[in-house]
Amino acid sequence: MTITIFSDASHAHVKPVGSYAYWIEGPYGAVKESGAFTSPCQNATEAEIKAIANALAACLAAGWDDVQSIVVNCDSLPAMHLIQKGGKNKSPGAHYGALYCNYLIHGLQLKYGIPGISFRHIKAHSGRGDPRSLRNNWCDKEAKKELNKALSQLRA
């Protein structure tokens, strides 16, 4: 069985606030979640990495068996590059988030006996009606909704 992850994040440029949404398709149907990050978020790449980390952590916590592969679909090339190859980012949170993602990936490899996970870039706001685009659009809308909620709570 292949587990397919779709994730997206939103980041407020005026405040260090971010939010996430993910959609995971696994052996027992879809798992969807969204929310605001509980720690500050300095830039969009950090937000995207934290969104991927939340989805990976959900996969690690799930009680699935017979997982043969995991595919992460994301619209952020910088986030995927930082997780896969390392490198630098203006935000220390992005760097440490990428390290945490690799820790989670290692845990998934051990749990499911898989060699690694695959990352696939998905074009955001493409207007296509294919399943990948529809799931990415859902994540985008949910993350924006959660960001607006978090910003409203800060104003109150």
N, C-alpha and C positions, 0 to 999 in steps of 0.2 A: 504494500500500500504506500502511496505517495502522500505526504502531507504538503499542502500548498498554503503558503502564508502570503497575505497581502497586507501591507502596512503603509500608513501615511501619518504625517504629523503637521501641526500648524504651530507657528511661532509668532509672538507679538514683538515687533521690532522696537517698540517704545518701552517695553517692560520685559524683564527676563522670565516670561511666562510662556509655557508651551502645552500642547495637548497631543493626543495620539488616538489612533483607531487601528484595529486590526481585524482581519477576517481570516480564520484558519479553516481550511477544509481538510478534514481528517477521516479516519475510518468510521466514525460514528456521526457524521454530519458536520455542520458548520458551527464554529465557535466565533462569536463576534463580541468585541468589547471596545469601549472608548472611555476616555477620561482626561483630566488635566494632570500634568506631572506635579508631584509633590515637592520637587526640588527645583531651584531656578534653572532656566534654560537660556543660554547665551546667544545661540544662533540656530538657523534652520537645520544645519547639518547635525548639530547636537540633538535637536528634537527628533529628527529622522532616525538617528541611531538609537535613541531611547525608545522610540516606537518599535523598532525591530527587536530590541532587547526584551520589551514587554511580551511580544509575541513568542519569542524563543523561550522565555521563562514559562509561558503558558503551555507550550509543547512539552517542556521538560516535566512540568507538574502533572500533565495528563497521564491517565492510565492506559494508554494505547499499546497494543501489541502488533507485531508483524509490520512494523514500519521499515520500509526499504529505502526510502529517499525523502529528503525535505528540500523544497524549493521556496525561496523567498523572493517575492515580487515587490519591487520598490521603485518609486519614481525619482529617487535621489542618487545620482551617480557618485557624488562626493561621499555620501554615507557608505555606500557599498564598497567604494575604493578604500576608505579608511578601515573598514572592518576586515576586508580581504588582504590588503597589502600594507596596512599601517601608514605612517606618514604624519604630516603635521596639519593642525587646524588651529585657528585662533582661540578656540575654546578648549580649556583643559577638560571640561566635561565631555566633549566629543571624543577626545583621546581616551579617557578612562571608560567611557561608554563602549567604545570599540573593543577595548581590552575585555570588558565584561561580556560583550557579545561573543568573543572568542572563547571565553570561559564557558558560557552556556552551550556553544557549539560543541566544545569538547565533551561536555556532559551528555549532550544528545548523541554524540558518536559512541560514547561508552554505553549509554542506556539501550540504544537500538542496534548497535553493532554496524553502523554505517560508516563509510569512509569520510564523509564530510557532507556539507550542504551546498546547494547551488543557489546563485543569485541571478535574477533576471531583471533587467531594467524594463520598466513599463512607462510608456509615454503618458504623462499627465494631461488631462483636459483634451484628449484626442477627438472626442465627439463620436468615437466608434461605439457600436453596440455589442461588441464581442464580450464574452464573460469576463476576461481579464480586465478590460476597461471598466465594465460595470462595477466590479468589485473594488477597483481602485477609486472610482468615483464615490462609492459608498463610504470608503475610508476617508476620503478627502472631505466630504460633507460632514461626517461625524466629528472629525478632528476640528473642523472650523466651528461647529456648533459648541463643542466642549471648550474651545478657546474663548468664544464669546461669553459663555457662562462664567468661566474663570475671571475674565476681565470685568464682567458685571459685578461679581462678588468683591473684587478689589475696589471698585468705585463706591460700593455701598458702605 
